[in-house]
């Protein structure tokens, strides 16, 4: 660390010590201002990092929710298919409704 020492005679009659104090205040005042600016930039960077992390978490959560939705839809479709097959086996539902027989598809003339 270096300190700039300004020595000059002024008509106001300031002393060498007063000049040293002024130079000290000027140097450390500037350094303090630089530190505060650096600290402000650091805080802004941390806020930006936090925002990006939250976006990443949101993306992951949306992806997880979408995967869960697809899984539930598939399970539901499989369950519906299994229920219809069980009803068919129990004779409660025809696979080919509107046909003459529950076991045979309707003829093309039927439509």
N, C-alpha and C positions, 0 to 999 in steps of 0.2 A: 504494500500500500504506500502510495506517495502522497504527500501533502504539499500543495502549492503555497508558498509563502510569499505574500506580497508585501514589500516594504516600500513605503513612500512617505514623504513628508507632505502633510496637508495643512492648509491654512487653519483648519479647525483644531489643530493641536492634538490629534490622536496619537497614542503611543504605539510602540512596536507591539506590545502585548495585545492591544485592542485590534490591531491589524491581524495578528495571528488568530485571535478569536473569531474575527470576521471571516478569515480564510477558512478556518476550521468549520464554522457554521455553513459557509457556502459549499464546501466540499461534501460534508455529511448531509446537508440539506438536499443536495443533488442526488447523492447516493440513496438517501431515504426515499426520494421521489421515484428513482429507478426501481427500488425494491418494491414500492407500493404498486407500480405499474406491472412489474413482473408477477407480483402476487395476484393482481387483478386478472392478468392473462391466464395464470394457472387456474384460478377459479372458473373462468370461462371455459377453459379446456376440460376441466373436470365436469362441468355441467353438460358440455357437448358429449363427452364420453358416457355419462350417465344416460343421456337421451338416446344415444346410439345403442347402448346396452338394453334399454327398455324396448326400443324398436325390435331388436333381435329377439328378446324374450317374447314380445307380442307375436312376431312372425312364427316362432317355434310353437307358441301356444295355439295360434290359428291353425297351423299345420297339424298339431295333435288333435284339435277339435274336429278338423275336416276328416282325418283318418278315423276318428271315433265314429263320426256320422256315417261314413261309408261302411264301416264295420257293422254298425247297427242296421243300416239298410240291407246289407247282405244277409245278416242273421234273420231279419224280418222276412225277406224274400224267401229264404230257405225254409223258415218256419211256416209261411203261408203255403209253400209248395208241399211241405210235409203234411200239413193239415188237410190240404185238398186230396193228397194221395191216400191219407187215412180214411177220409170220408168216402173216397171211391172204393177202397177195399171193403169198407163197411156197407157199401151199397147205398150210401146216402147221397152220392153225387155222381153224375155222369161226367166222364172226361170229355165227351163230345155231346154237349147239350143240343137238343133239337134234332138229333139223328134218331133213327128208328131204334137203335140199340146203344146202350151206354158203352159198349166195348168196341164198336166200329165207327170210324169217322163217317161223317155225312158224305153223301155222293156230291160230285161237283154240280149236279143238277139241283141240289137242295138249296144252293145259294142263288 
